[in-house]
Every structure is written in structure tokens, then in C-alpha cells.
Amino acid sequence: MSLTPLLFRSLLRLLMSLLTEPAASVATLLYYSDNLPQNIIWERLVRHEMLDQENYLFHFLINFLRCFC
């Protein structure tokens, strides 16, 4: 089995979440990469359901932000 279908599905999920809920997606990325300021208003935007096992590119972006920010 190739990795292409898995990554393509993950890319579609990431793009759809960024297009439909951009503020919640960015807030979730920043929250899980520990770069979100401690503010209750920002933390309300975090969507924990975006972080499931098959969202590989979302996990990649979180780990990338953890390393460089």
C-alpha cells in the first residue's frame, strides 16, 4: 500500500479545516505546539477533535512549530 492516499486524505482534511474554520485551525495548531498565549478567549477557539490519528499533516505542522518556535 502506498502512502499517497493517506497523505492525500490528510492534505484534504487540513485544507478543508483551514478553509472552513481558519481561526480555529490556527488556534489549534498554536495551542498544541505550545505557542498560543495564555488567554481564555484564544483557548475557546481550540478544536480538540481536529487532532485525530489520521490527520498526519496536522501533526507534522504541530511538531514543526514546536521545533522552530
Wavefront OBJ file of the C-alpha trace (Angstrom):
o trace
v 0.000 0.000 0.000
v 1.301 3.381 -0.945
v 1.496 6.399 1.332
v -0.006 8.658 -1.316
v -3.687 8.007 -0.443
v -3.003 8.561 3.251
v -1.182 11.820 2.664
v -3.697 12.992 0.088
v -6.582 12.403 2.507
v -4.646 14.166 5.253
v -3.906 17.098 2.930
v -7.582 17.410 2.031
v -8.608 17.367 5.685
v -6.008 20.011 6.547
v -7.030 22.273 3.669
v -10.727 21.894 4.429
v -10.204 22.758 8.078
v -8.089 25.782 7.152
v -10.669 26.973 4.629
v -13.817 26.368 6.665
v -12.537 27.331 10.131
v -9.297 29.280 9.717
v -9.236 30.838 13.188
v -9.979 27.562 14.948
v -7.399 25.695 12.851
v -4.632 28.183 13.547
v -5.564 28.379 17.224
v -5.471 24.575 17.468
v -2.063 24.429 15.762
v -0.656 27.062 18.085
v -2.233 25.504 21.179
v -0.779 22.044 20.614
v 2.613 23.443 19.624
v 2.668 25.415 22.912
v 2.794 28.779 21.141
v -0.688 30.036 21.985
v -0.688 32.848 24.569
v -2.419 32.006 27.835
v -5.732 33.682 27.154
v -9.154 32.133 27.735
v -10.557 33.753 24.586
v -7.913 32.104 22.381
v -8.303 28.768 24.140
v -12.026 28.731 23.358
v -11.180 28.569 19.658
v -9.193 25.343 20.057
v -10.906 22.348 18.464
v -9.626 19.151 20.052
v -11.480 16.985 17.527
v -9.135 18.202 14.760
v -6.314 16.272 16.352
v -7.055 12.666 15.497
v -4.661 9.905 14.463
v -5.183 10.130 10.704
v -4.510 13.838 10.393
v -0.806 13.343 9.636
v -0.039 16.760 8.177
v -1.694 18.474 11.119
v 0.602 16.523 13.452
v 3.568 17.385 11.237
v 2.790 21.109 11.423
v 2.418 20.937 15.199
v 5.786 19.224 15.600
v 7.389 21.623 13.122
v 6.127 24.611 15.117
v 7.348 23.038 18.361
v 10.865 22.760 16.969
v 11.225 26.219 15.482
v 9.114 28.488 17.659
l 1 2 3 4 5 6 7 8 9 10 11 12 13 14 15 16 17 18 19 20 21 22 23 24 25 26 27 28 29 30 31 32 33 34 35 36 37 38 39 40 41 42 43 44 45 46 47 48 49 50 51 52 53 54 55 56 57 58 59 60 61 62 63 64 65 66 67 68 69
